[in-house]
């Protein structure tokens, strides 16, 4: 079902490329139409990127009398003093920037945004995480779309300033690019629900309040508020052509914490929003189906993990019990889901890098690398998903930022990196060995020289789990 939904999104995506955008826009040549904007920068212990962030935000082009910047600083380390000093320097330039501190982290990021909203002067609220670097004309490219009074959010596409830093950053970029092209455009172009991505977007303040304001009861407060807003009939505008560069995690412990938060938060939001979506009388049936699959997308990892673990004993069962073979042949039909993903992601890859035979060969390598490592994360992400569905609460663990300048290994002095791998990592190492046994089994089962149907699958699982295990054990400061 998920694969078929992705195929439908691909068709929507291809159709959308033929459409001309006739959206109403503010006329910024008329000073009376220029609205007041508040920029919110929610930060927590961002020692390495604060200078880069604030200097970049200060370069945004917009009338100063119509702009304020809120630095929502929940930090507990020495970055507080550095941030305060930088803010004073920017204030001396005549820019309205305020340093807002809270006595606790109640509600985490959602709590900080909600607190800042109490004093925000802007009609519209732009939000950037600490690792995002919008272009100077970013506000002029996004805010005009709010001319349509029904639009509650304008979201831009994420770029990746360190895409080619390592295999890890390449596969993260691959996954995010699929989301920001195929999925966001595919849903938005047909009026299906999409999500504000937590950063690099603008909210209409009225929309935030109408939807019930920020809530910190899930780990993905952005997805939560997005669904509540769209259930209230607010429209979202996604701008694929406006790219906001950001830094990808370069060490696997940071990527793991980010993946855990996103996947657990997705499951939490499914539990929170499922009944509201199903019971809503103003949401079309097809939008409901896409919404439920969207909220369940992180739960795909439970399916991947279950199929992977059961595939080895199934190999023996298939070859031991002749009368069951027909069922296995029928089940092999579902391999077509992997082919659907392969086709869908090719169009995403082609849109970014271009087509042609050489690019296609490169894509094949990228796809199988991504698929293998994604499967290697399946245990880790399955635990996150199960915690989300079962209602186990946990802290909002921020993703450490690095301010990488291209040098390998320069992240090792980062004080925020988790030093000790979790017990899950040991299990991932055991699973890598388990799938070696699966590959060995291909040679010894059956009466006619083995059964190699699952061999490529087990090879990819071995590569994926080995990569995650080795990187988690040895890529530490």
N, C-alpha and C positions, 0 to 999 in steps of 0.2 A: 504493500500500500504506500509506503513512504517513497519507494522508487518510482511508482506510477505518479505520485504527487510531484516529484522532482521533474518527471518528464512533462507533465502539464505546465509546470513553471517554465521549463525550457521553451515550450511552444508560446507561452505568454511573453517571454523575454524576446523571442524572435519577432513576434507581432509588434511589440512595443517599439522596436527599432525603426519601424516604418511610419510611426506616428509623428506628427508635428506637435510640439508643445505650445499650446495657445493659452497658457495660464495667465491670469490677470497678475500684474505686478505694480508695486508702488513706483511712481515716477520720482526718482530721487533728484531730478533737476528742479523739482518743486520742493523747496525747503519745508513747506507746510506738511508734506507727506512723509518726511523722514521721522520715523518713530524713535522713541527713547529705548536704548538697549542696555540690559545688564548682562555682563559676562561673569559667570560663576566658575571659579577654579577650585574644586574640592581637592584638598591635598592632605596627605598623612605621611610624615617622615620621608620626604622626597629630597634628601640632601644633594644628590648628584645631578638633578635636573632643574632645580628651582631657578637658577640664573638663566638657563636657556629658555625655560618656559616664560618667565616674566618679561625678558627682553623681547621675545617674539610677540607676545600679546600686546606689548606697548607699541609695536609697529603696525597694528591693525588700523586701517584707514577708515575713519568715521568721524563726523563732527563731534568735537570733544564735549560740547554742551549737551549732546544727546547720548553720552556713553558713560557708564560707570563699570568698574571692575571690582568684584568681590573675591578676595583670596580667603577661602573658607578653610582655615588651617587648624586641623586637629592634631598636629604633630606633637611628639613628646621628646624629641631629641634636639641636638644643637642646630638643626635646620631652621628652628623658629627664629633665632637671632639673625641668621643669614637672610631669611625671607624678609624680616622686618627692615633690615638695612637696605635691601634691594627695593622694597616698596617705597621707602623714603626718597630714594634716588629718582624713582619714576614719578612720584608726586611732585618733585621739584621741576619736572618738565610740564607741569600744568595738567596732568592726567588724573582723573578722579579714580583713585584706586585705594581700597580699604582692606586692612588686615583684620579679619574676623576670627576670634578664638572662642572655643567652647571649653567648659570645665570638664566635660566628659565626652565620650564618643557614642553616646546613645543614638541608636539608629544607624550608626556608621555613616557611609556616604549619603544615604537617603536623609539621615538626620541633619547632616551638615547643609545639604541643599535646602531642606525645609526651613532650617534656621535662617539661612541667608535670604530666603524668599520674604521673610517678615519685614525686612527693611529695603528690599530691592525696589528701585524706582522705575525700572524698565517695564514697558508693556510686553517686551519679549525678552526671554532668558536664554542666552547662549552658554553652553557648558562644554568645558574642555578638561580632560584628564591631564596629568602632569607631563605625559610623554607626547602630547600632540602639538603640532606646529602649523597652525593655519597660515595660509598665504595672506599678505596685507589686505587684499581686496575681498577677503572671505565674507565679510558681513554684507558687502554690496552684491555678492552672488547669491546669498541665501535669504536675507530679510525681505526683499521685494515680493516674494511669493506669498507673504501674509496679507497681501491686498485682498485675497479671497478670505472672507471672514470665517469660513468653515474649516480652514486649515489650522490645526493645533500644533503641528510639528513639521519642521523641515530638517531632514537628516542628510548628511553627506557621506560619501564613500571614504573608507580609510585607505590611505597609502602606506607604504612601508619603506622607511628610510634605510633600513638595514636588511632588506630582503635577501641579499646574496651573502650575508655574513657567514652562514653555516647551513648544514643540512636541516637543522632544527628550525631556523628562521625561514628557510624555503618552504618547508611543509606547512608551517603556520600560515605563511602568506598564501599558499595554495588553497587552504581551507577557508580563510577569510575572503579571498577573492571570489570563491564560489558563492559565499553568502552575499557579498556586496554587489554581485552582478546578477547571477541567475536567480537567487531567492528574493532579494529585496525588490528588484525590478519586476520579476515574475509575479510577485504578490501585489505590489503597489499598482502596477499597470491595469490590473483587473479589479481593483477596489478591495482586495483581501487584506486582512490585518498584517501589518508589519510591526517591527519594534524599533523604537529609539534605541540606539546602541550605546547609551550611557555617556557619550561624548561626541564631539564634532557635529552637534546639531543645535537647533534653536526651538524652544517651546514658547507658545503663547501663554502668558501668565494666567490668563483667564481659563485656559484649558487645564492647566495643572490643578487649579482650585476646583473647577467643575468636576474633574475626575476623582477628587478626594485627596489631593496632595500626595507628596512622597510618603511611602510607608517602608519601614525597615524590617518587615517580617519575612522577607525572602532575601536571598543573596544576589538576586538580579532585580533590583528595584526599578531599573529601566524597562524591562519587559513587563513587569507588573503594572506600572503606571500607563504604559503604552496600551495595554489591553483594556484597562479601565476607561481610558480616554476614548478609544475607538468604539467601545460598547455604549458610550455616550454620544455617538455619531460624529465625533471629531474626525476630520480627514488628515492623513499624513502625506507629506510630499517628499519623495526620495529623489535626490539629485546625483545620478551616477557620474555625471561629467564633472562634478565639483569634488576634487580629491583633497583630503586633509591628511598630510603625512604624519606618521607616528612611528615609534620605535617598538619592535617586536622583542619579547624576552629572548635573551641569548644563552641562558643557562637553563637546564631542564627543570631544576627545582622551581624556578619562577614560572615556567610554562605549566608545570604540574599544578601549582596553586591556582593559576588562572583557569585551567581546564576544570579543576575540581569545583571552583566557584560557579563557573558558567553552567556546568552540567547539573550540579545540585540545584542551582537556582531555577533552571528550566523545569526540573521535576517538581520543585516547590510551587512554581507558578501553574503547572498543570493541575495540581491538587487544588490550588486556590481559585483558578479561573474556569475549570472544566464545566461546572454546573451553570455558571453565569453565561458562558458561550452557548451551551446547548439550549438553555431556556430563553435566551434573548429572542424577542419577536421581530426585531428590526435587522437581524443579520441573516443574509441569504444562506441557504443550505450548503452550497459549494464553499462559501467563505467559512462556515462552521467546520467543514471537513478539513480545509487547509489550516485553520486555526488550531484544531486539535492535534494535527500531525506536526505543526510548527512547535507547539508546546511539548510534544512528545519526542522531538528530534534527538535530544540527549539520551532518551531511553533506548534509542537504537543500539547503544553500546551494550545494553544487557542482552540483546538478541545476538550481537556479534560474539560476545563472551560465551554465551550458552552454546551456540553452534560450534564455536572453536573447541571448547572443552569436550563436547560430546562427539566431535568428529572422529577422534581416535577409536573409542570403543565401537562406534558405528561402523568403522572400517572392518573390524573383526566380525561384528554381527552380520553385516552384509554378506561376507564370504563364508560364514559358518552355516547360515540358514538360507538355503537355496530359494525357498518359497517366499522370502522377504525381498528378494532382489528387485522385483517389479516395483515395489514401493520406493526404493532408492532411485530407480530410473525416473519415476514420476517426480520425485522431490528435486531431481537435478534441474527441472524446469526453472526453479527459483534462482538458478545461477544468472538468469536473464536480468535480475535486479542489478548485479554488478556491471553488466553490459550497459544498462541504462545510465548508471552513474558515470561510466566511462565516456559515453556519448555526451551526456549533459556537461561534464566538466571540460570536455574538449572545446565546446563553444565558448565557455568562460575563458579558457586558456587562449583561444584564437582571438577573442575580443581584446585581450591585453597585449599579447606578444605577436599577433599576426598569424596567418595560415601558411600553407606550403608543406612539402614533404619533410624538409629538415626540421621544421618546427613541430611537426607531428611526431617524428621520432623522439625529439626532446620531450614532448608531452608524455609519450608512453613511459619514459623513464621517470618523469615527475609523478605521474599518476600512481605507478606501482610503488614508488618510494613513499608517497603520501599514504596510500592504502595500507602498506605494511606497518608503518609507524603508528597510524591511527588504530590499527588492530592491536599494536603493542601497548597502547594506552587503555585498552578496553577493560582490564581489571580495575585500574585506578578510577576510570570514569564510571564503571558499573557501581562501585562502592558509593561514589558521589550521588548517582541517580537513586540508588536504593535509600540512602539517607534522606534525600529530598522527598521521595514518595512516602516514606515512613514517618516523616515529620521530625527527624532528629535535628535540633538546632545547633548551629556552630557560628563562630565568629566570622566576620568579613575579613578574609586574609588578603591584603593588598598585594598586587604584583610588583616586586622590586623593579625599579627603573635603573638604567645603567649609564645613559649618555655615552654610548659607544661611538668612537671616532674611527673605527675600522681596524684597530689593532687587536689581534687575537690574544685572548687571555687577560685583557685589561680589566675585566669584570671581577677578577679574583679577589680584589681588595674590597669589594662591596660589602659593607657591614650588615646589609639586610638579607643576605643570602642564607637560606636554611642550611645549616651545616650538617645535620644528621639525617640520613635517609630514613624514611618510614619503614615499618615492617612489610608494607605492601611491596616494596622493592625486592625483598627476598623472595616473595611469592612469584614476582615477575621473572626472576632468575630461574626458579623451579619450572615455571611454565615454558621458558625457552628450551630447557632440557626435555620437557614433556613432548614438545613438538619435534625435537630431534628423534625421539622414539616413534612419533607418528610417521616421519619420513622413512625411518628404518622399517617400520611395519609394512610400508608399501611394497617392499621387496620380498616379504616372507608370507603374506596372506595369499589365499587363493591357490588354485591347483595349476594355474597356467602362467607361472613366472611372475606373479605379483599383481597388484592393483594400484595403479598410479594416478587414479582420478583425483584424489585429494592431495597428491604430492605438492603441486604448486601452492595450494592453500596453506599446507603445513610449512612449506618453505617461507612464505611471506610472514606467517605467524612467528616462526623462529627468528627471522630477521628483525621483525618489529619488537618482540619481547627482549631480544638480545640488545638491541639498540637502547631501549628504554632502561634496561637493567644496568648496562655498562656505563651509560651517561650519568645515571643517577648515583652510581657508586663512586665513579672516578672524577666527575665534573663538579668538584667541590672546591671552595676557596681553601 
